[in-house]
Amino acid sequence: MQNRLPRRAVESLVEYCQKLGEETGRPAAKIFREYLEWMKKHADYFFSQPWPKEPDEPPGLTDKDAEFIEGGKSYKDRCERFMLVCLRKNISLKGFDSEGFAEDFRVYGGKDCWECVVPEAMELRKKVGEMNEYRKMVEEEMKGNPSQFIRDWYAHMTNPETIRQHKMLLVQLRLCEELGGAEGKTCETKNEYRCPYAGKSKRLIEDGRLIRRLWRYVEWYREHWHRSSTHTPSPEEMRWYHYDEPDFIDVTSYEDILEAIDDGRLHRIIEEYERYFKEVYAASNSASDYS
C-alpha cells in the first residue's frame, strides 16, 4: 500500500489547517507538517487500507482504532494517535471532511469524559455558594420585619428534608473532590484528548466513574428510606420503599458513607438496587412484547 493521501484530501486538509491556524494563531504550515509527520510515524496503521470513494465508515471506533490509541506509551502519544484516527475516518478519494473530523474529535474524545466529576464538582461548588449566600440573606431578613415570602422560604430552609438535601450536596462535593480527584480543578474542554490535566485524564475518569456509581446508590437509598414531600410511590412500588424502617446509613455524613463501604452496609443497598432494576427491566421488556 502506497503511503499517500488522495490529492483532493491534501487540498482540503491544507484548507482546514489554514482555517485552524487563523483560529489558534499557529502557523498553518506547521499544523499541516505535524499531521504529515504523525501519518509517517504511524504509517502501518494510517495507510493500512485503500481510501474509500467517500467517508463511509460506520459510527464509533473499531477495535483496531481503540487498540491503536491505547498503544500509546504516553498521554501525548495517545493524543497523536487519537488525532490520526479521527483524520483517517474522514479522508476519502472525495477529500477531507473537516466537519466530520471536528464532530468525531468532539464525540469520541468526550465519550468517557462524562464519567469525570470535575465538571460536577464545579457545579456543586456553585450550588453550595449560592445556597450559603441565600441562607445568609434570608436569615438576615428574618432578624427584622420579614415578608411572608421570606418567612415561607425560611420555613422551607429549616425543613428537615431541605436540610438533609443541603448536607448531601456538601457530602457529594467532598466525595468528588477528595476521592474523585476534583479538588482545585476546573475544566471546560470535556475532551480526554484536550484535558487540562493531561496524563491524569484516565485516572480522573476511572475515579469519577466509581464516585458516580457510589452516589447513585446513596441517592437510591435516600429516596427509598426517606419520605419525600414531592413524590408518593404507587401501591405497586411500595414494596421497594422502607419508610418505617430505621436508617442504617447517614447520607449526610461523608465518614459514615465511607464506613458503610467497609462494613457491608452499602452492599445491602447495592443488592436491593440490582434486584429492583432487574425486576423493573424484566417487567418493561415483558410489557414491550405485547405493545
C-alpha positions as CSV (number, residue, x, y, z in Angstrom):
1,M,0.0,0.0,0.0
2,Q,1.5,3.4,-1.0
3,N,1.8,5.9,1.8
4,R,0.0,8.6,0.0
5,L,-3.0,10.8,0.7
6,P,-5.6,11.3,-2.1
7,R,-4.9,14.6,-3.9
8,R,-8.3,16.1,-3.1
9,A,-7.8,15.2,0.6
10,V,-4.4,17.0,0.6
11,E,-6.1,20.1,-0.8
12,S,-9.0,20.1,1.7
13,L,-6.7,19.2,4.6
14,V,-4.5,22.2,3.7
15,E,-7.6,24.4,3.7
16,Y,-8.6,23.1,7.1
17,C,-5.1,23.8,8.5
18,Q,-5.3,27.4,7.2
19,K,-8.6,27.8,9.0
20,L,-7.3,26.2,12.2
21,G,-4.3,28.5,12.0
22,E,-6.5,31.6,11.9
23,E,-8.4,30.3,14.9
24,T,-5.5,29.3,17.0
25,G,-2.7,31.7,15.9
26,R,-0.4,28.7,15.0
27,P,1.2,28.7,11.5
28,A,-0.9,26.6,9.1
29,A,2.2,25.1,7.6
30,K,3.4,23.9,11.0
31,I,0.0,22.2,11.7
32,F,0.0,20.5,8.3
33,R,3.6,19.3,8.7
34,E,2.8,18.0,12.2
35,Y,-0.1,15.9,10.7
36,L,2.1,14.5,8.0
37,E,4.8,13.6,10.5
38,W,2.3,11.7,12.6
39,M,1.0,9.9,9.5
40,K,4.5,8.9,8.5
41,K,5.3,7.8,12.1
42,H,2.3,5.5,12.2
43,A,2.1,4.6,8.5
44,D,1.4,0.9,9.3
45,Y,-1.9,2.0,10.8
46,F,-2.8,5.1,8.8
47,F,-2.2,3.7,5.3
48,S,-3.3,0.1,6.1
49,Q,-6.3,0.2,3.9
50,P,-7.3,1.7,0.5
51,W,-9.1,5.0,0.7
52,P,-12.8,4.8,0.2
53,K,-14.6,6.8,-2.5
54,E,-16.1,8.9,0.3
55,P,-16.2,8.6,4.1
56,D,-18.5,5.6,4.7
57,E,-17.2,4.1,7.9
58,P,-19.8,3.1,10.5
59,P,-20.1,5.4,13.5
60,G,-17.9,4.6,16.5
61,L,-14.3,3.5,16.8
62,T,-13.3,0.0,15.7
63,D,-11.4,-2.4,17.9
64,K,-8.4,-1.7,15.7
65,D,-8.8,2.1,16.3
66,A,-9.1,1.6,20.1
67,E,-6.0,-0.7,20.2
68,F,-4.0,1.8,18.2
69,I,-4.9,4.6,20.5
70,E,-4.2,2.6,23.7
71,G,-0.9,1.5,22.2
72,G,0.5,5.0,23.0
73,K,3.1,4.9,25.8
74,S,2.3,8.4,27.0
75,Y,-0.6,10.8,27.1
76,K,1.0,12.9,24.3
77,D,1.4,9.8,22.1
78,R,-2.3,8.7,22.8
79,C,-3.4,12.2,21.8
80,E,-1.5,12.0,18.5
81,R,-2.9,8.6,17.8
82,F,-6.5,9.7,18.5
83,M,-6.0,12.7,16.2
84,L,-4.9,10.3,13.4
85,V,-7.9,8.0,14.0
86,C,-10.2,11.0,13.5
87,L,-8.3,12.2,10.5
88,R,-8.3,8.7,8.9
89,K,-12.1,8.3,9.4
90,N,-12.7,11.5,7.4
91,I,-10.3,11.1,4.5
92,S,-11.5,9.6,1.2
93,L,-10.9,10.0,-2.5
94,K,-13.5,12.7,-2.4
95,G,-11.4,14.8,0.0
96,F,-11.1,15.6,3.7
97,D,-14.4,16.1,5.6
98,S,-13.3,18.8,8.2
99,E,-16.8,18.9,9.7
100,G,-16.9,15.2,10.2
101,F,-13.4,15.3,11.7
102,A,-14.4,18.0,14.2
103,E,-17.5,16.1,15.2
104,D,-15.6,12.8,15.6
105,F,-13.0,14.6,17.7
106,R,-15.7,16.1,19.9
107,V,-17.9,13.0,20.3
108,Y,-15.3,10.3,20.6
109,G,-12.9,12.5,22.7
110,G,-15.6,13.4,25.1
111,K,-17.3,9.9,25.3
112,D,-15.6,8.9,28.6
113,C,-15.2,12.4,30.0
114,W,-18.8,12.5,31.3
115,E,-17.6,10.0,33.9
116,C,-15.1,12.6,35.3
117,V,-16.5,14.5,38.2
118,V,-14.5,17.7,37.7
119,P,-17.4,19.5,35.9
120,E,-19.8,18.1,38.5
121,A,-17.6,19.5,41.3
122,M,-17.7,22.9,39.6
123,E,-21.5,22.8,39.5
124,L,-21.7,21.7,43.1
125,R,-19.4,24.4,44.3
126,K,-21.6,26.9,42.5
127,K,-24.8,25.4,44.1
128,V,-23.2,25.4,47.6
129,G,-22.0,29.0,47.2
130,E,-25.5,30.1,46.1
131,M,-27.1,28.1,48.9
132,N,-24.9,29.8,51.5
133,E,-25.5,33.2,50.2
134,Y,-29.2,32.8,50.0
135,R,-29.4,31.3,53.5
136,K,-27.4,34.2,54.9
137,M,-29.7,36.7,53.1
138,V,-32.9,35.0,54.5
139,E,-31.5,34.8,58.0
140,E,-30.7,38.5,57.9
141,E,-34.2,39.3,56.7
142,M,-35.7,37.2,59.5
143,K,-34.0,39.4,62.1
144,G,-36.1,42.4,61.0
145,N,-39.7,42.5,59.8
146,P,-39.7,39.7,57.2
147,S,-42.3,39.5,54.4
148,Q,-44.5,36.4,54.1
149,F,-42.2,35.3,51.2
150,I,-39.2,35.4,53.4
151,R,-41.0,33.6,56.2
152,D,-42.1,30.9,53.7
153,W,-38.5,30.5,52.5
154,Y,-37.2,30.3,56.0
155,A,-39.7,27.6,56.8
156,H,-38.5,25.7,53.6
157,M,-34.8,26.1,54.5
158,T,-35.3,24.8,58.0
159,N,-37.4,21.9,56.9
160,P,-35.6,18.6,57.8
161,E,-35.9,17.3,54.2
162,T,-34.3,20.5,52.8
163,I,-31.5,20.4,55.5
164,R,-30.8,16.8,54.5
165,Q,-30.6,17.7,50.8
166,H,-28.2,20.6,51.5
167,K,-26.0,18.4,53.7
168,M,-25.9,15.8,51.0
169,L,-24.7,18.4,48.5
170,L,-21.7,19.0,50.8
171,V,-21.0,15.3,51.1
172,Q,-21.3,14.8,47.3
173,L,-18.9,17.7,46.7
174,R,-16.4,16.3,49.2
175,L,-16.6,12.8,47.6
176,C,-15.9,14.4,44.1
177,E,-13.0,16.5,45.4
178,E,-11.3,14.0,47.8
179,L,-12.0,10.7,46.1
180,G,-12.8,11.8,42.6
181,G,-9.7,13.9,42.3
182,A,-11.6,17.1,41.5
183,E,-10.2,19.2,44.3
184,G,-8.9,22.5,43.0
185,K,-9.7,21.5,39.4
186,T,-11.8,23.1,36.7
187,C,-12.5,22.0,33.1
188,E,-14.4,23.5,30.2
189,T,-13.0,21.2,27.4
190,K,-14.7,17.9,28.4
191,N,-12.4,16.0,26.0
192,E,-10.0,13.4,27.1
193,Y,-7.5,14.4,24.4
194,R,-7.6,18.1,25.3
195,C,-7.7,17.5,29.1
196,P,-6.1,20.4,31.1
197,Y,-4.7,17.7,33.4
198,A,-3.1,15.7,30.6
199,G,-1.9,12.4,31.8
200,K,-4.2,12.4,34.8
201,S,-7.3,12.2,32.5
202,K,-7.6,8.5,32.7
203,R,-7.3,8.4,36.4
204,L,-9.9,11.2,36.7
205,I,-12.3,9.2,34.5
206,E,-11.8,6.0,36.5
207,D,-12.1,7.7,39.9
208,G,-15.1,9.7,38.7
209,R,-16.8,6.5,37.4
210,L,-16.6,5.0,40.9
211,I,-17.8,8.1,42.6
212,R,-20.8,8.4,40.3
213,R,-21.7,4.8,41.0
214,L,-21.4,5.2,44.7
215,W,-23.6,8.3,44.7
216,R,-26.2,6.6,42.6
217,Y,-26.5,4.0,45.5
218,V,-26.6,6.7,48.1
219,E,-29.3,8.6,46.3
220,W,-31.3,5.5,45.8
221,Y,-31.1,4.7,49.5
222,R,-32.2,8.2,50.4
223,E,-35.2,8.0,48.1
224,H,-36.3,4.6,49.3
225,W,-35.8,5.1,53.1
226,H,-36.9,8.7,53.5
227,R,-40.3,10.1,52.7
228,S,-40.5,12.9,50.2
229,S,-42.9,15.8,50.0
230,T,-42.8,15.8,46.2
231,H,-43.1,12.1,45.5
232,T,-45.6,9.4,46.5
233,P,-44.9,5.9,45.3
234,S,-47.6,3.9,43.7
235,P,-49.0,0.9,45.7
236,E,-47.1,-1.4,43.3
237,E,-43.9,0.4,44.1
238,M,-44.2,0.4,47.8
239,R,-42.5,-3.0,48.3
240,W,-39.3,-1.2,47.4
241,Y,-39.7,1.6,50.0
242,H,-38.7,1.3,53.6
243,Y,-40.2,4.5,55.1
244,D,-41.0,3.0,58.5
245,E,-37.7,1.1,58.9
246,P,-34.8,2.7,60.9
247,D,-31.9,4.4,59.0
248,F,-28.7,2.4,58.8
249,I,-26.7,4.8,56.7
250,D,-26.3,8.6,57.4
251,V,-26.5,10.1,53.9
252,T,-25.4,13.5,55.4
253,S,-22.1,12.1,56.7
254,Y,-19.1,11.7,54.5
255,E,-17.4,9.5,57.1
256,D,-20.4,7.2,57.6
257,I,-20.8,6.6,53.9
258,L,-17.1,5.5,53.6
259,E,-17.6,3.3,56.7
260,A,-20.7,1.8,55.1
261,I,-18.5,0.6,52.2
262,D,-16.1,-1.1,54.6
263,D,-18.6,-2.7,57.0
264,G,-21.0,-4.0,54.4
265,R,-24.0,-1.7,54.9
266,L,-23.6,-0.3,51.4
267,H,-23.6,-3.8,50.0
268,R,-27.1,-4.3,51.2
269,I,-28.2,-1.3,49.2
270,I,-26.4,-2.5,46.1
271,E,-28.1,-5.9,46.3
272,E,-31.6,-4.4,46.6
273,Y,-30.8,-1.8,43.9
274,E,-29.8,-4.5,41.5
275,R,-32.8,-6.7,42.3
276,Y,-35.1,-3.6,41.8
277,F,-33.7,-2.7,38.4
278,K,-33.6,-6.4,37.3
279,E,-37.3,-6.7,38.1
280,V,-38.2,-3.4,36.6
281,Y,-36.2,-4.1,33.4
282,A,-37.8,-7.6,33.1
283,A,-41.3,-6.1,33.6
284,S,-40.5,-3.4,31.0
285,N,-39.3,-5.9,28.4
286,S,-42.4,-8.1,29.1
287,A,-44.7,-5.2,28.5
288,S,-42.9,-4.2,25.3
289,D,-43.5,-7.8,24.0
290,Y,-47.3,-7.0,24.0
291,S,-47.1,-3.5,22.7
